[in-house]
Structure formats: C-alpha cells, structure tokens
C-alpha cells in the first residue's frame, strides 16, 4: 500500500501539537502547584546522625510531638521507623503555621497528608522539614508512602487539627493527643 506523504505530514503535525500541549499542561501544573498550594520539593538540607537519634539531641523521646516555643512557633517532631511513627498521633493548631520535622533511624520512609503540602521522603541522616497550615479541624491520616518493608502498609500516623481555642500547651509548651 502506498503511503500518502501529505497525510503523513499532517499526522506528524497533529502529534507535534498534542505533545506541545501536553508539555504546556505539565508545566502549568508544576507552576500552579508551587504557587497556589505551595507544593514544592523539600529544599531543607540538614544532617543528623541516625545512630544517636534516641540518645541525644532534638529527637530524643521526650522531645517528640508538638511543642510551642517561647516565640510562639509551633514545631512537631516525629521519628519514622520500621514500622511506626513516634508519636503515632500529634496535635496541631488550625490556621497557624506549623513546622514538621521528620527523621528516620533505619530506612527511607515517606509520608503525606492528603489535601495539604505535606509530602516528603524521610531519608536516614537528614531532617525532612515541611511548613504547613491546616485550614480546617479534624483527624487526618498521615500514611507512609515509601515502601519500607513488610510492615509498610501498617505504617500510619494521625494528625489531629484542633481550633486554636482548643490548642492548649502545657507549662513546657507541649501538646499531645489524649491517651485512649
Ligand atoms: Cu515506612 Cu513505608
């Protein structure tokens, strides 16, 4: 069968338009995601020794969870490990800037909270940091989204967003989920 060179050229032009269109849509999606919901790749580079996380420094057990510092800044620290989060539940205030800091002592984990800009990998040796603000109260799930072993699918944390009126730090500036 003879190939019509003209129809070939038309077909190529159609595909070229389609490809340019697809590339423009992807570019638009990237620019929109970074400007509007502030979804950016994490840019914080901060080293931490994964072997001594539990012994000394910022991520010892009694320093985990949500804390309000003297300047009123809210920071939530979480250790992700095979196959749980410590703590498994954190409380954060609604409509306030919250800084999440994650570390891992063992393998690469990842986490996200759907509908927010929280979406990062947690690599041993580094602190993953995300700034965010929650605009409505509620209990949100934060699952691990990086395959980390057999228990990966069981690995989930709760982020409890409460109205500012219900966000009551204790004398050490700490707020924790109520025990069940
Ligand atoms: Cu941790 Cu998957």
Boltz pocket constraint, residues with backbone or C-beta under 6 A from the ligand:
constraints:
  - pocket:
      binder: B
      contacts: [[A, 81], [A, 82], [A, 83], [A, 108], [A, 109], [A, 110], [A, 144], [A, 145], [A, 146], [A, 147], [A, 148], [A, 149], [A, 151], [A, 152], [A, 153], [A, 155]]
      max_distance: 6.0
